[in-house]
Amino acid sequence: MNVPEHLKYSLNHEWVNDSVQPAEVGITAFAAEALGDVIYVQLPEPGSHLTAGDVCGEVESTKSVAELYLPVSGEVVAVNEAVIANPDLFGVPEVSAARHTGADGLIIWAYIRPSEVDGLA
């Protein structure tokens, strides 16, 4: 499993790359694999202001429905439209990879509070 060292991780299997602005936020490959075949993805609207721990989306798979949580506070500036339009692409490295990290599972770009990143693993 690919575990990039420059990413910060939450207990809910989300990651943050704060080395770029806007920051990149996504879910781990482990979480994406656990979901199985994804049939629906809902992500926040750009312009949304969210607080750390807020639900920022939902993923429905043939196995379950999972909420996505924002691990740090911030303003959403863009979302991964490809996975909304075609949920089969959720977790596909070539489509969901973050532009700067090479990490799978990119869901949003957001301006975040850098001080909150220190609380992540």
C-alpha positions, 0 to 999 in steps of 0.5 A, a space after each residue: 500500500 502506498 503511504 506517502 510520508 508528507 501527508 497528514 492522516 486523520 483517524 477516519 482515514 482522510 489525508 491532508 496535503 498542506 504543502 500546496 495551496 489550496 490544500 488537498 484532502 482525500 481518503 486513504 486507499 485502505 478506506 477506498 478499498 474497504 468501500 468496494 464498488 462505489 455507485 454514488 459520490 456526494 461532495 461539498 459545494 465549492 465555497 462551503 466553509 466547513 469545520 474540522 470533523 464536519 461531514 463533507 460528503 457521502 459515498 455509497 457503495 454496494 456494501 454500505 454508505 459512508 460519510 466523509 469528514 473534513 479533517 481540518 477546517 477550511 473553505 472548499 474551493 474545488 471538488 473532484 468532479 470526475 468521481 461525482 460524474 462517474 462513481 466507478 472512478 472513485 479510488 482509481 489512482 489515475 483519476 483520483 490522484 492528487 496533482 502534487 502528492 501522487 496519493 489516491 482518493 483525492 476528493 477536494 481542494 480547500 484553503 485550510 487552517 494550517 494550525 489544525 494540521 499539527 493535530 493529525 498523524 
